[in-house]
Amino acid sequence: MKRLIVCLLLVVLFASSSTFAKEEPIFPVRAPKLIDLAKSELGKKLYYERRLSQSGHFSCNLCHNLSLGGVDNLQFPIGDKWQKGRINTPTVLNSSLNFSQYWDGRAATLEEQARSSIENPASMATPHVLVADVLKTIPGYVTEFKQVFDDGAITIASVASAIAEFEKTLVTPNSPFDMWLLGNKNAISEYELSGYKIFKNVGCTNCHNGPGVGGQSFQKLGVFEPYKTTHPSRGRSAITGELIDDNVFKVPLLRNIELTYPYFHDGAIKTLEEAVNTMGRVQLGIQFNDDETARVVAFLKTLTGVQPSFPLPTLPASGVDTPRPSPF
């Protein structure tokens, strides 16, 4: 009888917490399902693999540093031949929650994003044929690709597939706000909750919603007044060629936002306070006072979840014919 009562209480608790979450425009981050563990482990190595770059020095983790919230905290990333990147680095954490990748949404999937970053002359600058050629000179990878893929082929497609599988695991659940969504009313303070109420009441959740608190739509930056920047990117219009898409960007994820400064596509906004005030002004046509700003920022900090944690992978030794690093 006691066991039955406990089970019934758990059912009621789960049902009430699920209902509580469904009432909000933001959903809890969930652990990934149906991950191919062998492919993910290979992808983890490739994520840290500098030999995928033309110079043998740059890896995915250089710009999407998993110790820094999945970014580099620079206004623009550093790429091949130490050139300055063209746009602020979005976080890789929870990137599987995006409906497309990059600020302009030019990559539909994580696989496309991984492949294009490796090949991009401003990033890792490695042609897809060279990616395969280099990895084939590393005996450890030859063996592991045979173990993971049915045909054992080392191609840019299989490399991107493995990296994407690893990136699917890079979610950050169990933030204080998620705990609140799941029914723990004490997980955040009344002060932080008041910031969420402001965030919701003024209309921020019209765009920043779902499990990622964003990443589900394209929106024009500068609705009520122009967003002033010298940055050349025009957003979606560069992809579609349509004037209506000028200054239209993918809505960024707000998960772990306190870690992923600087903000906006141009990396010109250095603090959350400045970001909140700017978005209020140009997107919503309102001016937050200092107290409102502080409360919204306090809420945004409750979106920081448990960061990915794992032993760093040991990469296989280079072969005789593997190119040696030449970053300068």
N, C-alpha and C positions, 0 to 999 in steps of 0.2 A: 504493500500500500504506500509506504514512504517513497519507494522508487517511482511509483506511478505519479505521485504528487509532484515530485521533483521534475519528472519528464513533462508534466502538464505545465508547470511553471516556466520551464525553458521554452516550451512552445509558445506560451503567451508572451514571454519576453521577446522572443525572436519576431513574433508577429507584430508586436507593438513597435519595436525598433525599426522594422522594415517599413511599416506604415509611416513612422515619423520621418524616415529618410525620403520617402516618396512625396512628402508634402513640400519638399524644398527643391529649388532649381539646380542645386549642386548635389552630386551623388558621391558616395564614398569610393575611394580607389580600391579595386579588388586585385587579389593576386592573379597572375596570369594562369591560364588553363592550357592544357595540351601542348606543353613545351617539349620539343625534341631535345632531350638532355645532352645527347652526344653532339648534336649539331650546335647547340648553345655553347658547350664547352670549347668546341673548335672556334666558334664565333668570338668567344671571349679572348682567345689567343690572338685572333686576327684583329680584334679591336685595339689591342695593345701593340700590334706588329708594325714596327717602324719600317721594316723592309718592304712593305707594300707601297711606300712612297718612292718617288724618283730618286731622291737624295739619300734614302735610307735612314732618314732622321724623323720624319713626321708620321704620327699615328692618329687614329680617330680620337684617342684619349688626350692628345695634345690640345685640341680645341674643345672637346667635350669631356673635360676632366671630371671623372667620377668622384674625386675628392673635393670638388668645388661646385657641387650642385649640377654637374653635367655641362658646365660652360668653362670659359677661360677668364672671365671677369675683365676682358679687354674690350675697348670700344669696337675694334675690328680684329679678327684673328690674324695670326702669322702663318703664311703659306710658303710654298716652294720658293727657294732662292731668297727667303726672308722678306718676301713682298707682303705688303699690308693688304688684308682681305677687303672685300667690298661692302660687307654688311655685317651687322652684329650677329654673333653666334647664338642661335636658339638652344635651349637645353635639350639634351638627349633623354633626360629622365621623364618618364611617362609619355615619351614621344609616340608610343603605340596608341595613345588615346587621341592623337591628331587625326583628322579626316584627310589630311594631306600634309606634305612635308615642305620645309622652307617657308620663308616669309611670303613668297609669291605663290606657294602651292604648286610649284612646277613638278614636284615628284609626288606621285600618287601613293607610293608605298615606301616602307622602310628599306626594302631592297633597292628601289630606284635611288633613294637618297644615298645609301651607302656606295653604290656604284658610281654615281655622279661625283661624289666627293673625292673618291680615289682618282678618278680620271680628270677632275677639274684642274686646269693649269695653275689656278690661283691657290689650290689646296695641296693635294698630294702629288698631282701632276704625273700620274702613271697610266699610260695607255693600257687598255684591257689585255692586249696580247702580252705586254711586258709583265703584268701582274701574274699571269699564269706561268710565264717563263721563269720568273724569279722563284716562285713557290716550288716549282718542279725541281729546283736545285737544292732544296732543303729536304733531306730524307724523312725527317720526322713528319713533315706536312704530307708528303706523298703517301705515307702509311695511314695517316689520320683521315685524309680525304677518302681513301679506299674503305675505311671503316665506317664513315658517316654517309657517304653517297653510294647508291647502288652501282653506278658506273665508274665511281672513283675519279671522275674527271675533275681536274683543277681548271676552272674557268672563272671569268669575272662574275658570271651568274651564280656559281656555287659559292664563291667567296662572299658575295653580297647576301646570299641567302643565309649563310652561317652567321654573318654579322647581325643581320636583322633578327635572327632567332635569339641571339644573345640580348639584343636591345629590347626585345619584348619582355625580358625579365627585369628590366630596369624601372620598375614602378616603386612608388613611395607611399605605401599604405599607412594606416594608423596614425595619421596626424591628429592633433587635438580636435580639429574641426570634424574630422571623420568620426572620432569617438563621440562627439556631440550629436552628429547626424544619426549615429547608431543607438542613441538613447541615453548616453551618459551626460546628463545635464550639467555635471560638475567639471566636464572636460575642458571647458573654456570659461573665462570669467564673465561677469555681467558687462564689464567694460568692453571686452572683445566681442561679446554678443551684440552690444549696441553698435559696434562698427559694422558688423554683418547686416544689421537692420538698415543702417544708412546705405550700405553697398547695394542692398536689395531694393530699398524704397526709391532710390534715385534712378534706378534702371540699369545698373552695371550688369546685373544677371541676365539682361536681354542678350548679351553677347558672351559673357563669362559665366557659363553654366556647364552642366554635365559633370562627369567624373574628373575631367582635367581642368575644370573652371576656365574653359576656353578651348580653342583648337577645333571648333566645329563649324566655323563659318568664315567667310571673307567680309570685311567691313571697310568702309572708307574712313581713313584717318583725317579728321578735320571736318566734322559735320556742322558745328555751329560757328566755328572760325577756323581759318587755315592753320595747319600745324607748320610752324616755321622751321625749316631746316635747309641746309646747303647740300644735303645728301642727294645724289643723283637718282637713286632708285625710285621708280614710279609704280612699283608694286605689280598688280595683276596685269596692267596694261601692256607691260613688256612681254607677257605671255599671250594675251588674247588679241593685242593690237587695237583694242576698243577704248575710245576716249572715256567711256563711262567707268572703266576700271582704273583710271588714273588715281593714284594714291590709295588704292584698295589693297589691303594686306590681310593675311590670315590672322585671326584673333589669337594672340599668344596664350599659352597655358599659364595659369597663375599658381599652380602647385610649386612649392619651394621658392616662391618669388623673392623672398628676402635674401636668398643665396645667389640669385642669377643676375645681379647688376653687372654692367649698366643696362638701361632699359630702352625699349623701342628699337625699330629696325636700324636707326642711325647711331644707336649707343650713346646718345647725347644726354640722356637723363641719368643722373648718378645716384639718386636716392628714391626710395619708395614714396616719401613725402612729395617730392617734386613730380613723380609719376602720377600720383593720385590727383594732385592739383591740376596738372596738365590735362589729364583725361577728363576730369570734371568740366574744365573750361572748353576744350575743343570738341569733345564728343557729346557732352550733356548740356552745355550752355549754363553751367552753374559754377559758383565760386564757393568752395568749401572754406569754412573758417578753420582756425588752427586746431580747435578742439575736435571738429568733425574729421579733419585730416588725420589726427593722431588716433582716433578711434578706428577709422578704416584701416590704417596701417597696422594697428594692433590685431585686427581681424585677419588681415592678409598673412601675418606671421603665424597664425594658427594653421595655415595650409602647408606648413613644412612637415613632411612625413618622415618615416623611418628610411634612412638612406641605404642604398645597396651596400652590402658588406660581404666580402669574400676574399680568400687568399689571392694574391696576385698570381696570374698564370706564369708558369715557367715555359719560355718559348724554346722551340727546338733549335739546335745548333745549325749554323750555316754550313752549306756544303762547300766543296772546293771551288765550284763555279759561281757561288752566290756573290753578287756584287757587294763590295764593302761600302760603308757609309761615306758620302761625299757631300756634306751639307753646304759647303762654302764655295 
